[in-house]
Amino acid sequence: MHFSAPKAVAAAFLFFSLAVADLHENCACNNGDAYNWRITTLACTTYNDAGYQWGGVTYDSASGRCVKAVDTDRIAGDQWETACKDAARNGFQCSDGVGTCFANPDDVGGAC
């Protein structure tokens, strides 16, 4: 079998990215120290739409968390936190259901 250098580099990158990923079964978004379901739902959609190699996610309204879509899926912590910050920056439903609210992305983080 012939194994070329570009294929070796690609394989090593894939292995390394999987080996160092901080993977979880469920996550939520916090604004400051408080859980925020309105940011979490948007982050869940953003994360799922990104199509990461770790698998898909779905929002679980019973737990209020974004959860793995199927048993083999996982949520990567760094990418999840980015999705939370993006939702805060881009806007989310206000708590009174009227209008769009924003949060400082520096105050928003992922909780997995």
N, C-alpha and C positions, 0 to 999 in steps of 0.2 A: 504494500500500500504506500502510495506517495502522499506525503503530508507537506503542503507548501507553507512557507513562512507567513503569508497573509492569513491563511486559515488558522495557523497556530496562534497568531496574535488575536484574531477574532475569538477563538475558543478560550484563550486565557482571559480576555476582557469579559466574556460572558460568565465564566467561572468566578472571576473576581467580583463582578457586580452582584452575583447571587450570594457569594460568600460574605460580603460585607453589608448587605442590605439588612436593615433593622425591620424585620417582618412581624406583623401582628394579625390577629384574627378579627379585631374590631377597633375602631377609633372614633373620637369625637373632637370637636373644636371648642376651645375655651377662649373667652374674651376676658382678659385679666385672669382672675381666679374662678370665674363663673362659666359653667357650661352654657353654650349657646346653640340651641337646636336649629335656629334659622341659618346660621353660618354652616353648621354641620351638614344640613341637607344639600346646600349648594356645593360644598366641598366634596361631598359624596358623588354628586353628578359629575363635577369637574374631574375628579380622580378616575372615575369609571370611564369617562369619555376619552381619557388620555391613552387607554389601552396598554397599560404597563405589563411587562412580561410576568409579573407575579399573579396576575389574574384580575377578575372583575369584583366589583363591590355593589352593594345595594343598601339603601337606607332602611333600617328596621325601626319603625315607629314605636313598637312596644318597648324597646330598650333606649331609643333615642340616639342610637349609634349607627355608624356606617359599619357594615359587616361584610365578610367575605361572601361572594355570590354562591360559590360551591365549596365543598370541603377542602379541596386542594388549593384554593386561592388564598392569597395573603395580601396585606396592606403594608407597603413600605413607608416607614415612619417619616423620613425626610420629604418624600413626595407628598405624603398626606399633609404635613405641616405647610408645605407650599400651597396646597389646595385651600387650606383654611385661610391663609394670609391673602390669597387671591380673592376669595369670597368676601373678606372684610374690605379689601381695597375696591372691588368692583361693585359692591352694594348687595344688600340682602333685605328681606322683608322686615319692616319695623315691627316691634312687639304689639302695637295696636292694630296691625294689619293694614295700615294706611301708609303708602309711600315707600321709599327706599332709604334705608339707613346704611351708614358706613362706620367702620371701626378702624382705628390705627393698626395697621398690620404688625407693628412692633409689639402691640399688646395682645395679639392673637397667637395661639399656638395649638398644636395637636396634642391630644391626650389619648395614648394608646395603651 
